[in-house]
Amino acid sequence: MLHLAAPTDERWAARAREHLPEILLDHAHCEKKAASTALSLIFRYPERPAMVVPLSRLAREELAHFEEVVAVMRARGLEFRRQTPSPYAAKLMAAARTHEPMRLLDTLLCCSLIEARSCERMRLLAETLDDPGLVKLYRGLLACEARHFHSYVELARELELVPEAELMARLDVLAAHEAEVLRGDPGEPRLHSAVDPALH
């Protein structure tokens, strides 16, 4: 359903459980960045009015999630602060073509894959954490994350940038690239980090 080329290794969840403060902070940053990305697309493509309402609605939902995660953090004595970002999104977006309308198509599809991976990893956290509050948080976000994946794909489809077969073929290519990005250096524990080689 999420069109991911490869599932997350469950060892990622084991590492995440050991670094929950970092994961929660990164999650908050991801929600903030997702809202910013949706708004930036509205500003970047004013000639595409069909994007305005869907992306505005999506940005509001992402900001609501941001506030929800910050509230969960504060309940645990944590505070939102600056954090070194994961290279995941930048590496994924590096595959986007630079000429229009393919740049727009690839950006929408990359955004869809980020949402899909977020959904998958939140499901893993909901299934493996023993903190009832965090389980409730992640279970509650699953449907929205999955819907956001479909929203970006559907928006690309409605804009009729390319024929359907070409759109799905490109999604396959980018999904394979996304899976390859997650085979790289895990770096710091993040919502979209790779698996720590030490856990192999």
ChimeraX attribute file (.defattr): number of C-alpha atoms within 10 A of each C-alpha:
attribute: neighborCount
match mode: 1-to-1
recipient: residues
	/A:1	7
	/A:2	17
	/A:3	16
	/A:4	19
	/A:5	17
	/A:6	13
	/A:7	10
	/A:8	18
	/A:9	12
	/A:10	14
	/A:11	15
	/A:12	22
	/A:13	21
	/A:14	17
	/A:15	16
	/A:16	23
	/A:17	17
	/A:18	11
	/A:19	14
	/A:20	17
	/A:21	17
	/A:22	18
	/A:23	20
	/A:24	22
	/A:25	21
	/A:26	24
	/A:27	21
	/A:28	26
	/A:29	21
	/A:30	24
	/A:31	21
	/A:32	18
	/A:33	16
	/A:34	21
	/A:35	23
	/A:36	14
	/A:37	16
	/A:38	23
	/A:39	18
	/A:40	13
	/A:41	18
	/A:42	19
	/A:43	12
	/A:44	10
	/A:45	12
	/A:46	11
	/A:47	10
	/A:48	12
	/A:49	11
	/A:50	13
	/A:51	19
	/A:52	18
	/A:53	11
	/A:54	16
	/A:55	22
	/A:56	16
	/A:57	13
	/A:58	21
	/A:59	22
	/A:60	14
	/A:61	18
	/A:62	24
	/A:63	18
	/A:64	15
	/A:65	21
	/A:66	21
	/A:67	15
	/A:68	15
	/A:69	23
	/A:70	20
	/A:71	16
	/A:72	18
	/A:73	19
	/A:74	11
	/A:75	11
	/A:76	10
	/A:77	9
	/A:78	15
	/A:79	15
	/A:80	15
	/A:81	9
	/A:82	9
	/A:83	10
	/A:84	8
	/A:85	14
	/A:86	19
	/A:87	16
	/A:88	20
	/A:89	17
	/A:90	11
	/A:91	15
	/A:92	22
	/A:93	20
	/A:94	14
	/A:95	16
	/A:96	18
	/A:97	14
	/A:98	11
	/A:99	8
	/A:100	10
	/A:101	13
	/A:102	15
	/A:103	15
	/A:104	20
	/A:105	25
	/A:106	23
	/A:107	21
	/A:108	24
	/A:109	28
	/A:110	26
	/A:111	22
	/A:112	27
	/A:113	28
	/A:114	24
	/A:115	25
	/A:116	23
	/A:117	24
	/A:118	21
	/A:119	24
	/A:120	19
	/A:121	23
	/A:122	24
	/A:123	17
	/A:124	21
	/A:125	24
	/A:126	23
	/A:127	13
	/A:128	14
	/A:129	17
	/A:130	11
	/A:131	11
	/A:132	9
	/A:133	13
	/A:134	19
	/A:135	18
	/A:136	11
	/A:137	18
	/A:138	20
	/A:139	18
	/A:140	14
	/A:141	17
	/A:142	20
	/A:143	11
	/A:144	17
	/A:145	23
	/A:146	19
	/A:147	17
	/A:148	24
	/A:149	25
	/A:150	20
	/A:151	19
	/A:152	25
	/A:153	21
	/A:154	15
	/A:155	18
	/A:156	22
	/A:157	17
	/A:158	13
	/A:159	15
	/A:160	13
	/A:161	16
	/A:162	16
	/A:163	9
	/A:164	13
	/A:165	9
	/A:166	11
	/A:167	19
	/A:168	16
	/A:169	11
	/A:170	17
	/A:171	23
	/A:172	16
	/A:173	13
	/A:174	22
	/A:175	23
	/A:176	15
	/A:177	19
	/A:178	24
	/A:179	19
	/A:180	15
	/A:181	20
	/A:182	18
	/A:183	14
	/A:184	14
	/A:185	13
	/A:186	19
	/A:187	12
	/A:188	17
	/A:189	22
	/A:190	25
	/A:191	26
	/A:192	25
	/A:193	21
	/A:194	24
	/A:195	24
	/A:196	18
	/A:197	11
	/A:198	5
	/A:199	9
	/A:200	6
